[in-house]
Amino acid sequence: CISGTSSTYQKYGTNYLHSAIVTATPGTATPFTIDNTTVSVLLPLEDGPSSGIVWSDPCISGRWVGCSMSSFAFNHSVDMLNVLSTDPTWHYFQILGDNFYDQDGRLTKHFFNSLSLSSRSKILMTVPGNHDLWVCGGPDCGDKFDQYGHGLMQWYAQDTVASSYAENAFLDFTVDPDAKDEGWDTFEEKNKAENFVWYNKMGSVGFVGFNGAGLPNDEEKYFEEACAYMKGNVDYIFALGHWNDGGSSVSPQLSTPDLRTKLAGIDGCDIGDNIKYMDGHTHCNELQTAGEKEEVGFMIGGHGMSGCTQFGFAYVKSAGKGEKVEVYYFEEWDGSTDKYEDIKACIEQNGVDGCLQFATKWL
């Protein structure tokens, strides 16, 4: 049971964010003390091995939307991630939008409060989905209580491109979502796209995250900036987004597959099949697009919602510079066969790499 005392939609002044640039030693777990709690963060070595776990569309409760697997999705998600995180060899955790289908923050807080310290110490990357903007899924049913990504951008507190120009050198709060009741159908009247665009490098793999609901002109220059950073610096690039198509308020040119195509035409990201993408939105876990020589597109949207009746996670692995990246899919449940306990028991004993026999190799 989640307390109703935190259900208020106006939380200004009740929570605080602190941002700082700190020093971490790649390849070694670096301890940080935050509010008297010590956490250890492991950055992969520059151009060294790196790996991570990827979800999209995690639905753990029917509080705001219908969640077909809510009877087990919360416990399976928390327990599997906690077991996965006992393996210190992987580095990052990515959620590709529709993060818990949460309008007021209670589901998100409940989920993360249930995670182990090891799980919360993994490097987290995320992008917004349509349900992170309008909890119902689109502007046609939006209302003044929707978060329009304001909750998401502050909870996950990522180093987005907004930090390069915002007055507070962190996030852009210049758009007040409560300034007027109208405009529920236009994201740009409620938030700034720059709060959701980011890029980084893990080992020898680059990542570019973006907001599919943003206007193209608001994000275009940052894609060029990201590719300039990637040029000669990475072996592979993953474009990370939520939408797999042009529905639910997203412009077709800003679906994730189309972003991958756009990036592939920019100097620095023009690396053929080595630029790839991952998305969700459609609640399936499958290979999405084949390139000229190998797969380039992967959907990982089956994690609690109806659709393809799949529940699982992806595991992205790179052995380092000059080595091929690998993508594995662990299917915990497919509507009839339940492998959750077997996968969890194996990982607890052997780590992720010791349990690849339970996974389908996508790449």
ZATOR-488162 format. One record per residue (C-alpha): residue number from 0; x, y, z. Coordinates in steps of 0.001 Angstrom, whole numbers, plus 500000, padded with zeros to 6 digits. Each point is the difference from the previous one (the first is absolute). Last residue first. Example, Ala and Ser with C-alpha at 12.3 -4.5 7.8 and 13.67 -1.06 7.14 Angstrom:
BEGIN
  seq      px      py      pz
    1  513670  498940  507140
    0  498630  496560  500660
REM end
This chain:
BEGIN
  seq      px      py      pz
  362  523478  490378  468188
  361  496562  498809  501129
  360  501287  497098  502064
  359  497060  498383  501744
  358  500625  499562  503712
  357  499790  497126  502502
  356  503322  498558  498824
  355  501437  503452  500709
  354  500051  499128  503678
  353  503676  500282  500963
  352  500271  503429  498393
  351  497257  501312  502264
  350  501524  498844  503281
  349  500527  496339  500985
  348  498055  499206  503181
  347  497540  502893  500228
  346  499837  500058  496219
  345  498999  496324  499893
  344  497366  500337  502709
  343  498468  503043  498290
  342  499878  498326  496608
  341  498406  496830  501393
  340  497490  501942  502108
  339  498906  502217  497100
  338  499764  497310  497344
  337  496184  499931  499840
  336  498573  498468  496831
  335  496389  500817  499069
  334  499596  503731  499548
  333  503583  500570  498907
  332  501780  500399  503335
  331  503598  500707  501040
  330  501315  500536  496499
  329  503688  500911  500172
  328  501147  501779  496825
  327  503676  500278  499094
  326  501831  502755  498113
  325  503693  499762  499121
  324  502458  502735  499001
  323  502874  498904  497839
  322  503563  500618  501202
  321  502442  502683  498838
  320  499667  501995  503218
  319  498414  498080  502840
  318  498369  496659  500746
  317  496581  501564  499411
  316  496755  498708  501484
  315  496370  501045  499782
  314  497559  497939  502069
  313  496323  500332  499155
  312  497128  499389  502387
  311  496847  497918  500302
  310  496234  499770  500029
  309  498098  499057  496866
  308  496292  499835  499292
  307  500427  501580  496546
  306  497793  502934  500915
  305  498835  500364  503595
  304  502235  501929  502364
  303  502426  498649  502599
  302  503450  500125  498458
  301  499810  499490  496243
  300  501400  503147  498381
  299  503517  498723  499187
  298  500174  500702  496263
  297  503341  499615  498192
  296  501289  501611  496812
  295  503369  499607  498229
  294  500225  496312  499129
  293  502916  498984  497796
  292  501543  500400  496544
  291  497896  502563  498138
  290  497866  500802  502990
  289  497093  498008  501394
  288  497289  501754  502002
  287  497723  499050  502891
  286  501357  496962  501787
  285  497490  499284  502719
  284  498582  500738  503412
  283  496464  501286  499629
  282  497865  502630  501686
  281  499954  502537  497207
  280  501432  503073  501699
  279  503524  498505  500216
  278  503311  501160  498554
  277  503585  498996  499243
  276  502204  501346  497227
  275  503131  499162  498034
  274  503001  501728  498495
  273  502566  497313  499232
  272  498005  499078  496900
  271  501579  502895  498133
  270  502313  502286  501980
  269  498644  503407  498998
  268  499693  501258  503584
  267  503018  502291  499826
  266  498723  501971  497037
  265  496208  499899  499978
  264  498067  497705  497660
  263  499910  497089  502462
  262  498471  502381  502533
  261  496929  500544  497833
  260  499555  496282  499330
  259  500251  499235  503730
  258  497529  502790  500659
  257  497646  498389  497512
  256  500134  496700  501876
  255  499349  501885  503278
  254  497004  501936  498781
  253  500914  503635  499598
  252  499388  500380  496277
  251  496528  498549  500544
  250  499093  502815  502407
  249  498989  498569  503353
  248  496521  500834  501271
  247  498933  496405  500672
  246  500958  498412  496682
  245  503012  500493  497724
  244  501703  496679  500559
  243  502349  498146  502370
  242  499598  502621  502707
  241  502156  499830  503108
  240  503492  501094  499103
  239  503599  498880  500230
  238  502349  500411  497035
  237  502792  497468  500571
  236  503495  500762  498680
  235  502821  497529  499390
  234  503795  500130  499714
  233  500395  503249  501917
  232  502241  503090  500052
  231  500853  500452  496329
  230  497027  502334  499694
  229  497720  499490  503013
  228  500356  503550  501349
  227  499317  501499  496571
  226  497020  497659  499751
  225  498578  501333  503257
  224  500397  503611  498866
  223  498239  499220  496726
  222  497169  498387  501966
  221  500001  503037  502249
  220  499432  502311  497054
  219  496876  498076  499017
  218  498267  499917  503390
  217  497842  503109  500107
  216  499646  500075  496212
  215  498435  496526  500023
  214  497249  500950  502467
  213  499974  497782  503054
  212  497649  497045  500375
  211  502701  497437  499192
  210  502135  501135  502919
  209  503632  499028  499599
  208  502806  497724  501172
  207  503286  499490  498135
  206  502277  497178  501154
  205  503610  499209  499084
  204  501759  496650  500428
  203  503776  499628  500514
  202  499897  499930  503790
  201  496757  501808  500817
  200  499708  503258  498067
  199  497546  502854  500384
  198  497135  501889  498403
  197  497029  501974  501269
  196  496699  501467  498839
  195  497173  499994  502558
  194  500103  503457  501603
  193  500782  501480  496575
  192  496437  499246  498880
  191  498719  502762  502279
  190  496716  499679  501869
  189  496278  500816  500015
  188  499369  502123  496916
  187  502477  497884  498002
  186  498021  496851  500830
  185  496940  501208  498140
  184  496691  498188  500511
  183  499465  501130  503572
  182  500272  503583  498830
  181  497351  501586  502183
  180  500086  500113  503799
  179  502454  502857  500174
  178  503212  500776  501865
  177  499907  496598  501687
  176  502607  498369  497767
  175  502431  502871  500699
  174  502567  500047  497198
  173  503279  501603  501067
  172  500991  497019  502139
  171  502959  498939  497862
  170  502135  497490  501876
  169  503593  500020  501344
  168  502205  503041  499542
  167  497596  502009  502228
  166  499505  502612  497273
  165  499650  497269  497397
  164  502506  500061  497109
  163  502111  496839  499960
  162  497892  498289  502662
  161  497097  499909  497550
  160  502021  497481  497977
  159  499051  497371  502561
  158  502009  498880  503035
  157  497262  497874  501493
  156  497851  500790  503031
  155  498005  496739  499990
  154  497317  501378  502332
  153  500267  503513  498583
  152  499599  499163  496319
  151  497272  497469  500720
  150  497871  502294  502141
  149  500146  502786  497462
  148  499349  497550  497152
  147  496636  501467  499044
  146  498862  499242  503591
  145  496265  499617  499363
  144  497627  501564  502529
  143  498753  502686  497615
  142  498487  497428  497653
  141  500883  497762  497075
  140  497418  497818  498214
  139  500606  501162  496426
  138  503602  500843  500912
  137  501076  496348  500183
  136  500742  497024  502227
  135  497649  500326  502977
  134  502915  501138  502144
  133  500697  502892  497632
  132  503712  500869  499861
  131  501532  496912  501600
  130  497284  497933  498301
  129  501320  501152  496592
  128  503491  498782  500780
  127  502929  501828  501560
  126  503649  498925  499791
  125  502151  498271  502616
  124  503569  499333  501095
  123  501082  498598  503370
  122  503564  499185  501047
  121  499683  497176  502538
  120  500045  501049  503649
  119  496237  499649  500417
  118  500229  496285  499334
  117  502851  499582  502504
  116  498056  501967  502612
  115  497179  497491  499633
  114  496775  501012  498326
  113  496697  500350  501839
  112  500354  503759  500501
  111  500441  500214  496230
  110  496644  498372  499309
  109  498047  501871  502682
  108  501399  503336  498826
  107  499012  499305  496407
  106  496528  498831  500981
  105  499437  503082  502166
  104  501232  502516  497461
  103  496753  501767  499055
  102  499147  498783  496507
  101  501756  496642  499794
  100  499906  497569  497107
   99  502976  498122  501567
   98  502533  501737  497734
   97  498195  500346  496695
   96  503471  500496  498534
   95  503146  498147  499011
   94  501328  498873  503374
   93  503778  499425  500020
   92  502196  498406  502687
   91  503790  500315  499867
   90  503230  498326  501109
   89  500197  496225  499874
   88  502746  498020  501753
   87  498794  500496  503579
   86  497444  497155  499883
   85  497873  500486  503128
   84  498184  502496  497806
   83  498289  497265  498007
   82  498453  498682  503212
   81  498632  503434  500874
   80  498773  500493  496450
   79  498216  496650  500062
   78  498393  500681  503386
   77  498745  503457  499102
   76  498608  499115  496585
   75  498517  496671  501073
   74  498358  501554  503060
   73  498481  502876  498038
   72  498956  497985  496946
   71  498258  497159  501879
   70  496299  500793  500250
   69  500533  503149  497934
   68  500375  497947  496822
   67  497145  501509  497972
   66  500557  503576  501133
   65  497013  502200  499217
   64  500933  503608  500628
   63  500273  502315  503001
   62  500083  497757  503080
   61  500297  496739  498035
   60  503453  499335  501426
   59  503435  498781  498926
   58  500136  501059  496349
   57  503576  500189  498694
   56  499808  501496  496490
   55  503648  499462  499041
   54  502775  497963  501513
   53  503784  499807  499475
   52  502776  498403  502084
   51  503634  500997  499537
   50  503485  499161  498791
   49  503441  501518  499632
   48  503473  498703  499137
   47  502727  502599  499483
   46  500236  502984  497657
   45  500422  502255  503064
   44  499600  497668  502971
   43  496479  499400  501190
   42  498634  502241  502758
   41  499081  498210  503215
   40  498092  501991  502607
   39  500243  499116  503684
   38  497402  501378  502407
   37  500528  501242  503537
   36  496952  501263  501876
   35  500386  502917  502418
   34  497886  502288  497800
   33  502134  499120  496993
   32  503448  498478  500502
   31  501756  499067  496760
   30  502162  496935  499459
   29  501779  499329  496665
   28  499933  496414  498698
   27  503068  499691  497798
   26  500159  499660  496217
   25  499685  503723  499441
   24  501020  502122  503020
   23  497293  502475  500942
   22  500342  503724  500620
   21  496951  502117  500730
   20  498097  502714  498169
   19  497073  501113  502109
   18  496206  500183  499905
   17  497607  500244  502929
   16  496261  499571  499612
   15  497449  500922  502654
   14  496548  498786  500960
   13  497030  501703  501689
   12  500516  503431  498416
   11  497802  499353  496973
   10  498009  496797  500534
    9  496782  500910  498220
    8  498259  496794  498960
    7  499232  498844  503529
    6  499884  496223  500319
    5  502593  499782  502769
    4  497497  499488  502830
    3  498273  497266  498016
    2  502345  497365  501383
    1  500878  497073  497746
    0  498628  496598  501009
REM end
